[in-house]
């Protein structure tokens, strides 16, 4: 289709241009992690990985990426 392609900021896989910095898969994983942490605060990254079946490396990358982005607190 000739659309603009860029890489997901998290997994680095090519993705169609969108208003999001992450691909649909990483966005779903991010939402799953956020939901889990809201329901179960004070968990370790290892516990998050085990409970969500998302790799520890990806969770660590999400945490690092989150530190680089401005927070939108309301």
N, C-alpha and C positions, 0 to 999 in steps of 0.2 A: 504494500500500500504506500510505501515511500514516506511513512511518517518518521518523525524524529525519534531516534532511539538513544537512550542513555542508560547508565548502569544504576542499579539499586544501590543506595548508600550503605546498606547493611550486608547483603550477600554478594554484591558486585555483579550479579547476573544482568544481562541486557533486558531492558523493559521499554515499553512504549512510553513516550513522553506523557506525563500526567502532573497534576498539581501536588502529588505526593512524592516524597523522597525515597520511599520504599516500594518494592513490587507488591502485588496483591498477596503473595504467600507470606512475605515478611510482615505485612500489615495485619494479616490474620493472626500470625504468631504473636505479634506485639500485643494485640487485643486480648488474646488468650492469657498471656503472661500478666498483663495489667489486671484482668479480671481475677485471676488466681491470687495475686498479691493483695488485692483489695479485700478478698474474702479470707485470706490467710496471711495477715501481716507478720513480720519478723521471721520470715523463712530465709534459708540460705539459698544461694544460687543453685547448689546441687539439688536441694529439695524441689525447687521450681522446675529444674530440668527433668527430674524423675517423675514429677506429677503431671507435667504438660507434654512429655515426650519430645521436647525441643532440646537440641544439643546445648551443652554447657557453653561451648564456644560461641554459639549464636546469641545466647543470653548475655554473655560477657560483652559481645560486640554491641548489643542493644544498649547496655548500661553505659558503655563508652560513648556511643553515638548520642545518647540522651544527655550526657554531660556537656556535649559540644553545642547542643541546641538551646535556644532561649526557652524558658518555661513560660507557658501561657496560663497563669493562675488567675482564676476568677472566683 
